[in-house]
């Protein structure tokens, strides 16, 4: 990965990750923007304390999630097999660190341009992503705010997060 460009304000200008989607995507999960670790590894939700992968494994306990350092291609396949897609609301931004509160000068992704024929819902992973709900609602599918899986969201227990995520996925017949 090349070092990020530096903006006029002296902050790094970062570029996000490509979407993980297929024509079979039923629920698109939108984060805000990848954290430092995710950008370093070029993998969604790569920080070991982020609960994204743990929550999804708990939703589908009888379908083991591939683990290990080289398992990311299999994790992407695992997501797609369950009708999930993953992307972020921001394609690029300026940011120091990983906190959403540090995002500056964001550039939005073209979510409507994905052309997902089976899309039944959009689930925003956290509050920063959900700020874009007015845009995602124009796609004509239900839009949900899920509790962030980030370690910064310590006010929700794992069990409470899991229940909210399970409810949305169940509503769209993915369980």
C-alpha positions in Angstrom: 0.0 0.0 0.0 1.3 3.4 -0.9 1.6 6.1 1.8 -1.4 8.4 1.8 -1.3 11.8 0.1 -1.2 14.8 2.5 -4.0 17.4 2.3 -3.6 21.2 2.5 -4.4 20.9 6.2 -1.6 18.4 6.7 -3.9 15.4 7.3 -3.5 12.2 5.4 -5.9 11.7 2.5 -7.0 8.1 2.7 -8.7 5.8 0.2 -11.2 3.1 1.3 -11.6 -0.5 0.3 -13.5 -2.0 -2.7 -17.0 -3.3 -1.9 -17.6 -7.0 -1.2 -20.8 -7.6 -3.1 -22.4 -10.0 -5.6 -25.6 -10.1 -7.6 -26.9 -12.3 -4.7 -26.4 -9.6 -2.0 -29.6 -9.2 0.0 -28.4 -7.0 2.9 -25.6 -4.5 2.3 -23.7 -3.6 5.5 -22.3 -0.1 5.4 -19.6 1.1 7.7 -18.2 4.6 7.8 -14.5 4.2 6.7 -11.9 1.5 7.4 -9.7 2.0 10.5 -5.9 2.1 10.4 -5.5 -1.6 10.8 -8.1 -2.4 8.1 -6.3 -0.1 5.7 -2.9 -1.6 6.5 -4.2 -5.1 5.8 -6.7 -4.1 3.1 -9.3 -6.0 5.0 -12.7 -4.9 6.4 -12.9 -5.0 10.2 -9.3 -6.2 10.7 -8.8 -4.7 14.2 -8.8 -7.7 16.5 -11.1 -5.9 19.0 -13.8 -5.0 16.4 -16.7 -7.4 16.9 -17.9 -7.5 13.3 -16.7 -11.0 12.5 -17.5 -12.3 16.0 -21.1 -11.1 15.7 -21.5 -12.7 12.3 -20.1 -16.0 13.5 -22.5 -15.9 16.5 -25.4 -15.3 14.0 -24.4 -18.4 12.0 -22.8 -20.7 14.6 -23.2 -23.8 12.5 -21.2 -22.3 9.6 -17.6 -21.8 10.9 -16.0 -18.6 9.8 -12.6 -19.0 8.3 -9.9 -17.8 10.7 -6.2 -17.1 10.5 -3.9 -14.6 8.9 -4.6 -15.8 5.3 -8.3 -16.4 5.7 -9.6 -13.1 4.3 -10.5 -14.4 0.8 -12.5 -17.1 2.4 -14.1 -14.7 4.8 -15.3 -12.6 1.8 -16.7 -15.8 0.2 -18.4 -16.7 3.5 -20.1 -13.3 3.6 -21.4 -13.5 0.1 -22.7 -17.1 0.6 -24.9 -15.6 3.4 -26.4 -12.9 1.2 -24.3 -10.1 2.8 -22.4 -7.3 1.2 -20.0 -4.9 2.9 -18.8 -1.5 2.0 -18.4 2.0 3.5 -20.3 5.2 3.0 -17.0 7.1 2.4 -14.7 6.3 -0.5 -12.0 8.7 0.9 -11.4 11.1 3.7 -8.8 12.9 5.7 -8.2 11.3 9.1 -5.6 10.8 11.8 -6.1 7.5 13.6 -9.3 5.4 13.3 -12.0 7.3 15.1 -15.1 8.4 13.1 -15.0 11.7 15.0 -11.6 12.4 13.3 -13.0 12.1 9.7 -12.6 15.3 7.7 -13.4 16.1 4.1 -15.2 12.8 3.3 -16.0 11.8 -0.2 -19.1 9.5 -0.5 -19.2 6.2 -2.2 -21.7 5.7 -5.1 -23.8 3.1 -3.3 -26.6 3.4 -5.9 -24.1 2.5 -8.6 -23.6 -1.0 -7.2 -26.7 -2.3 -9.1 -27.6 -5.1 -6.7 -30.7 -6.9 -8.1 -31.6 -8.8 -4.9 -30.9 -5.9 -2.5 -33.6 -6.0 0.2 -32.1 -3.8 3.0 -29.2 -1.6 4.0 -27.8 -1.9 7.5 -25.6 0.9 8.7 -22.9 -0.3 11.1 -22.9 2.6 13.6 -23.9 6.2 13.9 -21.4 7.9 11.4 -22.6 5.5 8.7 -26.2 6.1 9.6 -25.8 9.8 8.9 -26.1 8.8 5.3 -29.5 7.1 5.7 -31.3 9.9 3.9 -29.3 9.0 0.8 -29.5 5.2 1.2 -33.3 5.4 1.7 -33.5 6.7 -1.9 -32.7 3.2 -3.0 -36.2 2.1 -2.0 -35.3 -0.6 0.5 -35.5 -0.6 4.4 -32.6 1.1 6.1 -31.5 0.2 9.6 -29.0 1.6 12.1 -27.2 -1.2 13.8 -25.0 -0.7 16.8 -21.4 -0.2 15.8 -19.1 -3.2 16.1 -16.2 -0.9 16.9 -14.3 -1.2 20.2 -15.2 2.5 20.6 -18.8 1.4 21.1 -18.4 0.0 24.6 -21.8 1.1 25.9 -23.5 -1.9 24.2 -22.7 -5.4 25.3 -21.8 -8.1 22.8 -25.2 -9.8 23.5 -27.2 -6.6 22.9 -25.3 -5.9 19.6 -25.8 -9.5 18.5 -29.6 -9.3 19.2 -29.9 -6.2 17.1 -27.9 -7.6 14.2 -29.7 -10.9 14.3 -33.1 -9.1 14.2 -32.2 -7.3 11.0 -30.8 -10.4 9.3 -33.8 -12.5 10.3 -36.2 -9.8 9.0 -34.7 -10.4 5.6 -34.7 -14.3 5.8 -31.0 -14.7 6.1 -31.0 -16.8 9.2 
